[in-house]
Amino acid sequence: MAPRSPKRLLGGGRCRVNSRLRTAGITVLAAAAAGALAALIIRDQVTRHRRDLFSSRALRRLAALGHVNKTPASVDTIRMLRDFVAWEPRKLLRERAQSIVFRMEAEVAQAGLLTEVESS
């Protein structure tokens, strides 16, 4: 009888490595799919609630700020955002709105639409 090879005595180490790689690959793929699904759900929520600036829900207000940030700067938008900054209870959303106000004020001032009285 011929002597057995070391691989056969150890149970074929190659199968264990392939199995581990397959498990790791499936795990990474599942995590990526879950992340992509979460991103799609959040994007859908943002799209649906982009006009809810004074909503009771913070995610809707954040979505609305994202929408307002993409709109052209106007004096009316700046006034609305100033009201929002005064009303908003969450610091993060207030700061985001304030940064949008600063940018829009600069754009409107550059166009010459904002007077000294309105800028305060």
Secondary structure, DSSP 4 states (H G I P E B T S, - for coil): -PPPPHHHHTT-HHHHHHHHHHHHHHHHHHHHHHHHHHHHHHHHHHHHTTT-TT-SSHHHHHHHHHHHHHSPP-HHHHHHHHHHHHH---HHHHHHHHHHHHHHHHHHHHHT---TTTT-
